[in-house]
C-alpha cells in the first residue's frame, strides 16, 4: 500500500508540473521603433559592419560572421554576458530589413530589423521574439536587460547613423 501511495504522489507531481509547463507562455516578443534623420543606406552600413556592432549595441560584446551580410551566412553572437551563441542570417534585403536567428539552450531568438523611408527620415523597427521550451525562464530573468539594451541600441543607431560608421 505504501508503494502505491508513493506512485500516486509522483504521478500527481508530474501532472501538476505538466499543467504548469503548458500554462506558461512558450514565447515572448519585444519591439522598439525610432525615427532617424539617417537614410536606410546609412543605417544599413551600421548593420553590415558587424565588427563594430558592440560600439552601438550594449548587449553585444562581438559578432563574428562567416561570410558576407547575406541570407544563409552564419556566425557567432557574443553577448555582453553569457556564452557565445550560434546565429544565422535568414532573410536579408539590403537597406530594407534582415532577420537573424540566434540559438540558446532550449530556446531561440528571431531578431528582425526593418527600415522604412518616411519622407527625409527612416523609421527603424527592431523586434525580438524568443520562443522555445525555456523562453519563459529567459523572459523572467533577462526581459528587462534585453528591453533596456534594445532601446539603448536603437537610440544610438537612430541618432548617429547619419554621421558615418561608429567610431
For each residue, the residues with C-beta under 8 A, 3 or more apart:
1: 4 5
2: 5 6
3: 6 7
4: 1 7 8
5: 1 2 8 9
6: 2 3 9 10
7: 3 4 10 11
8: 4 5 11 12
9: 5 6 12 13
10: 6 7 13 14
11: 7 8 14 15
12: 8 9 15 16
13: 9 10 16 17
14: 10 11 17 18
15: 11 12 18 19
16: 12 13 19 20
17: 13 14 20 21
18: 14 15 21 22
19: 15 16 22 23
20: 16 17 23 24
21: 17 18 24
22: 18 19
23: 19 20
24: 20 21 136
25: 28 135 136 139
26: 131 132 133 135 136
27: 129 130 131 132 135
28: 25 129 130 135 136 139 143
29: 127 128 129 130
30: 127 128 143 146 147 150
31: 125 126 127 128
32: 125 126 127 147 150 151 154
33: 123 124 125 126 154
34: 123 124 154 155 157 158
35: 118 121 122 123 124 158
36: 43 121 122 124 157 158 159 161 162
37: 120 121 162
38: 42 43 122 158 160 161 162
39: 42 43 117 122 162
40: 43 44 95 96 115 116 117 122
41: 44 45 95
42: 38 39 45 46 161 162 164
43: 36 38 39 40 46 47 95 115 122 124 157 161
44: 40 41 47 48 94 95 115
45: 41 42 48 49 161 165
46: 42 43 49 52 53 56 157 161 165 166
47: 43 44 50 69 98 113
48: 44 45 69 94
49: 45 46 52 53 165 166
50: 47 53 63 64 65 69 75
51: 62 63
52: 46 49 55 56 165 166
53: 46 49 50 56 57 60 62 63
54: 57 60 61 62 63
55: 52 166 167
56: 46 52 53 153 156 157 160 166
57: 53 54 60 149 152 153 156
58: 80 149 152 153
59: 79 80 145 146 149 150 153
60: 53 54 57 63 77 78 79 80
61: 54 78 79 80
62: 51 53 54 76 78
63: 50 51 53 54 60 75 76 77 78 87
64: 50 75 76 78
65: 50 68 69 73 74 75 89
66: 73 74 75
67: 70 72 73 74 75
68: 65 73
69: 47 48 50 65 73 89 92 98
70: 67 73 89 92
71: 89 90 91 92
72: 67 88 89 90
73: 65 66 67 68 69 70 88 89
74: 65 66 67 86 87 88 89
75: 50 63 64 65 66 67 86 87
76: 62 63 64 84 85 86 87
77: 60 63 84 85 86 87 102
78: 60 61 62 63 64 84 85
79: 59 60 61 82 83 85
80: 58 59 60 61 149
81:
82: 79 85
83: 79
84: 76 77 78
85: 76 77 78 79 82 102 103 104
86: 74 75 76 77 102 103
87: 63 74 75 76 77 100 101 102 103
88: 72 73 74 100 101
89: 65 69 70 71 72 73 74 92 98 99 100
90: 71 72 99 100 101 110
91: 71 97 98 99
92: 69 70 71 89 98 99
93: 96 97 98
94: 44 48
95: 40 41 43 44 115
96: 40 93 114 115
97: 91 93 112 113 114 115
98: 47 69 89 91 92 93 112 113
99: 89 90 91 92 110 111 112 113
100: 87 88 89 90 110 111
101: 87 88 90 108 109 110 111
102: 77 85 86 87 108 109 111
103: 85 86 87 108
104: 85 107 108 109 130 132 134 138
105: 134
106: 132 133 134
107: 104 130 131 132 133 134 135 138
108: 101 102 103 104 130 131 132
109: 101 102 104 128 129 130
110: 90 99 100 101 128 129 131
111: 99 100 101 102 126 127 128
112: 97 98 99 125 126 127 129
113: 47 97 98 99 124 125 126 127
114: 96 97 123 124 125 126 127
115: 40 43 44 95 96 97 122 123 124
116: 40 122 123 125
117: 39 40 121 122 123
118: 35 121 122 123
119:
120: 37
121: 35 36 37 117 118
122: 35 36 38 39 40 43 115 116 117 118
123: 33 34 35 114 115 116 117 118
124: 33 34 35 36 43 113 114 115 154 157 158
125: 31 32 33 112 113 114 116
126: 31 32 33 111 112 113 114 150 153 154
127: 29 30 31 32 111 112 113 114
128: 29 30 31 109 110 111 146 150
129: 27 28 29 109 110 112
130: 27 28 29 104 107 108 109 135 138 139
131: 26 27 107 108 110 135
132: 26 27 104 106 107 108 135
133: 26 106 107
134: 104 105 106 107 137 138
135: 25 26 27 28 107 130 131 132 138 139
136: 24 25 26 28 139 140
137: 134 140 141
138: 104 107 130 134 135 141 142 143
139: 25 28 130 135 136 142 143
140: 136 137 143
141: 137 138
142: 138 139 145 146
143: 28 30 138 139 140 146 147
144: 147 148
145: 59 142 148 149
146: 30 59 128 142 143 149 150
147: 30 32 143 144 150 151
148: 144 145 151 152
149: 57 58 59 80 145 146 152 153
150: 30 32 59 126 128 146 147 153 154
151: 32 147 148 154 155
152: 57 58 148 149 155 156
153: 56 57 58 59 126 149 150 156 157
154: 32 33 34 124 126 150 151 157 158
155: 34 151 152 158 159
156: 56 57 152 153 159 160
157: 34 36 43 46 56 124 153 154 160 161
158: 34 35 36 38 124 154 155 161
159: 36 155 156
160: 38 56 156 157 163 166
161: 36 38 42 43 45 46 157 158
162: 36 37 38 39 42
163: 160
164: 42 167
165: 45 46 49 52
166: 46 49 52 55 56 160
167: 55 164
